[in-house]
Amino acid sequence: QVQLVESGGGLVQPGGSLRLSCAASGTIFSITVMGWYRQAPGKQRELVAQITRGGSTTYADSVKGRFTISMDNAKNTVYLQMNSLKPEDTAVYYCSVDRAIGPRAWGQGTQVTVSS
């Protein structure tokens, strides 16, 4: 079992910044990829960004150049630095963990609201 604890969501004005954190604990020795997804009301959950243990990153086109994902392997923590936020970034953001064995694990979600 993997437990994920997310933090850092909130309300921010357009153009502002937020930093999300997700700490993994439990059966974490086989983590291969950590990532962030988001789900806006009435829409499907979508990949925002992901990072491998080796540091390779993938971003959704809509966030390239604005968001940065990073991982602290020693702390089993993944971060999402979000800059130049737009109202369309408003969503519940979910941390995800893929392991060599077992299903994808999800965090409980943290709300990000971008509004003036």
Salt bridges, closest charged atoms under 4 A:
GLU46 OE2 - ARG38 NE 2.75
ASP61 OD1 - LYS64 NZ 3.11
ASP89 OD1 - ARG38 NH1 2.97
ASP89 OD2 - ARG66 NH1 2.74
ASP98 OD1 - ARG104 NE 2.69
